[in-house]
């Protein structure tokens, strides 16, 4: 039997960001992130999502050459006390915004992961989630995460993913089956991938009748040039806000529980899903 699904009691205003970090400059990127968070707060946002690996920039040559300078260190509980992040902590606490931002995280056992850091409204920083689906040459630099994660903000349940995770329907579905109302995806899509960028996350929204917040890097130099298009989707995969393919932007939308309820009443895939979807199978000749 499918467990009953909850609904948040009030709307939640969120921001998704497309921005251009400087490779290797964690301190400078944290200062820039703090300003972006303040911009989001000035437009009413209570949650802000910044791109994948934003704090160090998604630039594999720099990440390979200077792991000590580009990583942040997590303690056994996942807490991050790096003083370079102090401007971001201050912005989150002063503005009352929960921030999800990409970083390269070094764990006590030596693993290096592509992390979604969570900066809460008190300014505490922790590793919220480690990317499970590594893409291409990321496997030479990072270890995959071993678990999913759901972030609780007010009474909203928000699944966490990072970029390539969102290309796998099962990843967002796991969040939905954990009663997520939304799915937050810091990402780094390269120029030339616009079709896939705009398809995957709309599909994840409709697949699971939940809001999706997709952040992306923008700009840079080939072959590490990113294509923006940060977006927020409603539970039917319709665009609530979308950035251009170029330029820094802070995009705002309000997630409405009434829209979530109406969509799930009309499109009941989560409740109708078979426990053994697609099987057993038979083969036949044509």
C-alpha positions in Angstrom: 0.0 0.0 0.0 1.3 3.5 -0.9 1.8 5.6 2.3 -0.3 8.8 2.5 1.4 11.8 0.9 1.8 15.0 2.8 1.4 18.6 1.6 3.2 21.6 2.9 1.0 24.1 4.8 2.2 27.3 3.0 4.0 28.4 -0.2 7.7 28.5 -0.4 9.6 31.1 -2.5 12.8 29.7 -4.0 15.7 31.0 -6.1 17.8 29.3 -8.7 21.1 30.8 -9.7 23.2 30.7 -12.9 26.7 32.2 -12.3 30.3 32.1 -13.3 32.7 31.1 -10.5 36.5 31.6 -10.8 38.4 28.3 -11.0 40.2 27.5 -7.7 39.1 30.6 -5.8 37.0 29.2 -3.0 37.2 32.4 -0.9 36.3 34.7 -3.8 33.5 32.5 -5.0 32.0 32.4 -1.5 31.9 36.2 -1.4 30.2 36.2 -4.8 27.8 33.5 -3.6 26.9 35.7 -0.6 25.9 38.5 -2.8 23.8 36.2 -5.0 22.0 34.9 -1.8 21.3 38.5 -0.7 19.9 39.2 -4.2 17.6 36.2 -3.8 16.5 37.2 -0.3 15.7 40.7 -1.6 13.2 39.1 -3.9 11.6 37.0 -1.1 13.4 33.8 -1.5 13.7 31.5 1.5 15.8 28.8 -0.4 18.6 29.5 -2.9 20.3 26.9 -5.1 23.7 27.6 -6.7 25.5 25.5 -9.3 27.5 22.3 -9.1 31.0 22.7 -7.7 30.3 26.5 -7.5 32.7 27.1 -4.7 35.7 25.8 -6.5 34.3 26.0 -10.1 33.7 23.0 -12.3 37.2 23.1 -13.9 38.8 19.7 -13.9 42.4 20.9 -14.6 42.3 23.1 -11.5 40.6 20.4 -9.4 43.3 17.9 -10.4 46.2 20.3 -9.9 45.2 21.7 -6.5 43.0 19.4 -4.5 44.1 20.9 -1.2 43.2 24.4 -2.3 39.9 23.6 -4.0 38.4 21.2 -1.4 36.4 21.9 1.8 36.9 19.5 4.6 34.0 17.8 6.4 34.1 16.3 9.8 32.7 12.8 10.6 29.2 14.4 11.1 29.4 16.2 7.7 30.0 19.7 9.2 32.2 22.1 7.3 34.0 24.8 9.3 36.1 26.3 6.5 36.7 30.0 7.2 36.6 30.8 3.5 32.9 30.2 3.6 32.3 32.8 6.4 30.8 35.4 4.0 28.3 32.9 2.8 27.4 31.8 6.3 26.8 35.4 7.3 24.6 36.1 4.2 22.5 33.0 4.9 21.9 33.8 8.5 21.3 37.5 8.1 18.9 37.0 5.1 17.2 33.9 6.6 17.9 31.8 3.5 18.7 28.1 3.3 21.4 27.8 0.6 22.3 24.7 -1.4 25.7 25.2 -3.1 28.1 22.9 -4.9 31.6 22.1 -3.6 34.4 19.6 -3.6 34.3 17.9 -0.2 37.0 15.9 1.5 35.7 13.4 4.0 37.6 12.0 7.1 38.1 8.6 5.3 39.9 10.4 2.4 37.0 10.3 -0.1 36.6 13.4 -2.3 33.1 14.0 -3.4 31.0 16.4 -5.5 28.9 17.7 -2.7 25.7 19.7 -2.3 26.5 21.8 0.8 23.6 23.0 2.8 24.0 26.4 4.6 21.2 26.7 7.0 19.4 29.8 8.3 21.7 29.9 11.4 24.8 29.9 9.1 25.9 26.3 9.8 27.4 24.5 6.8 27.2 20.7 6.3 27.5 18.2 3.5 23.8 17.6 2.6 24.4 15.2 -0.2 27.2 13.6 -2.3 26.6 13.1 -6.0 25.9 9.4 -6.7 26.1 9.4 -10.5 29.5 10.6 -11.6 29.9 11.7 -15.2 32.8 10.8 -17.5 36.2 12.1 -16.2 34.7 13.0 -12.8 35.4 9.4 -11.9 39.2 10.1 -12.0 38.8 12.9 -9.4 35.9 11.9 -7.2 34.2 9.1 -5.4 30.4 8.5 -5.7 28.1 9.2 -2.8 26.3 6.2 -1.3 22.9 7.5 -0.3 20.1 9.9 -1.2 19.1 12.8 0.9 16.0 14.9 1.6 16.3 18.4 2.9 13.6 19.7 5.3 12.8 23.4 5.0 9.8 24.6 7.0 7.4 21.8 6.2 8.7 21.3 2.7 10.6 18.1 1.8 13.2 18.7 -0.9 15.1 15.9 -2.5 18.8 16.6 -3.4 20.5 15.7 -6.6 23.5 17.0 -8.5 23.6 17.3 -12.3 24.0 13.8 -13.8 21.9 12.3 -11.0 18.9 14.1 -12.7 19.4 12.2 -15.9 18.3 9.0 -14.2 14.6 8.7 -13.6 15.2 6.4 -10.6 17.0 9.1 -8.7 14.2 11.7 -8.6 11.7 8.8 -8.1 13.5 7.8 -4.9 13.1 11.3 -3.6 9.4 11.3 -4.6 8.9 8.0 -2.8 10.5 9.6 0.3 7.5 12.1 0.1 9.6 14.9 -1.5 7.6 17.9 -2.7 10.5 19.2 -4.7 13.9 18.2 -6.1 16.9 20.6 -6.0 19.7 20.0 -8.6 22.9 22.1 -8.6 24.4 21.4 -12.1 27.0 22.1 -14.6 25.8 21.7 -18.2 28.3 22.5 -21.0 27.5 24.5 -24.1 25.9 22.3 -26.7 23.8 20.4 -24.2 20.8 22.8 -24.2 18.3 20.2 -25.5 19.1 17.7 -22.8 19.3 20.4 -20.1 15.8 21.6 -20.9 14.4 18.0 -21.2 15.7 16.1 -18.2 14.5 18.3 -15.4 11.1 19.0 -16.8 10.6 15.3 -17.2 11.7 14.6 -13.6 9.1 17.1 -12.5 6.2 15.5 -14.4 7.5 11.9 -13.8 7.1 12.5 -10.1 4.6 15.4 -9.9 6.9 17.5 -7.9 8.6 20.9 -8.3 12.2 20.9 -9.6 14.8 23.6 -9.1 17.7 23.4 -11.5 20.8 25.6 -11.1 23.6 25.8 -13.6 26.9 27.4 -14.3 27.2 29.9 -17.1 30.1 31.2 -19.2 33.8 30.2 -18.9 36.3 29.1 -21.6 36.0 26.1 -23.9 36.0 23.2 -23.3 34.6 24.2 -19.9 32.0 26.7 -21.1 28.6 26.4 -19.5 25.2 27.2 -20.8 23.0 28.7 -18.1 19.3 28.1 -18.6 18.7 27.7 -14.8 15.1 26.9 -14.3 12.2 26.2 -11.9 9.5 23.7 -13.0 6.1 23.1 -11.6 4.8 19.5 -10.9 3.7 19.2 -14.5 7.1 20.1 -15.9 6.0 23.6 -16.9 8.5 26.4 -16.6 7.9 28.9 -13.7 11.2 30.7 -14.3 14.1 30.2 -16.8 17.4 32.0 -17.4 19.0 32.7 -20.8 21.9 30.7 -22.1 24.3 33.5 -21.2 24.7 35.9 -18.3 24.5 35.7 -14.5 20.9 35.6 -13.2 18.9 35.0 -10.0 15.5 33.5 -10.9 12.6 33.4 -8.4 9.4 31.4 -8.2 6.9 30.5 -5.5 6.1 26.8 -5.0 2.4 26.5 -4.2 1.1 23.5 -2.2 -2.3 23.9 -4.0 -0.6 23.3 -7.3 1.1 20.3 -6.0 -2.2 18.9 -4.6 -4.1 19.6 -7.9 -1.4 18.0 -10.0 -1.2 14.9 -7.9 -5.0 14.5 -7.9 -5.1 14.7 -11.7 -2.0 12.8 -12.4 -1.7 9.9 -9.9 1.4 8.1 -11.3 3.0 7.9 -7.8 -0.1 6.2 -6.4 -0.7 4.0 -9.5 2.9 2.8 -9.8 3.1 -1.0 -9.7 5.5 -2.5 -7.2 7.0 -4.7 -9.9 6.7 -2.2 -12.7 7.4 -3.7 -16.1 7.8 -7.3 -15.0 7.7 -10.3 -15.3 8.4 -10.1 -19.0 7.9 -12.5 -21.9 9.6 -12.6 -25.2 7.8 -13.3 -28.5 8.5 -13.4 -32.2 7.1 -10.8 -34.5 
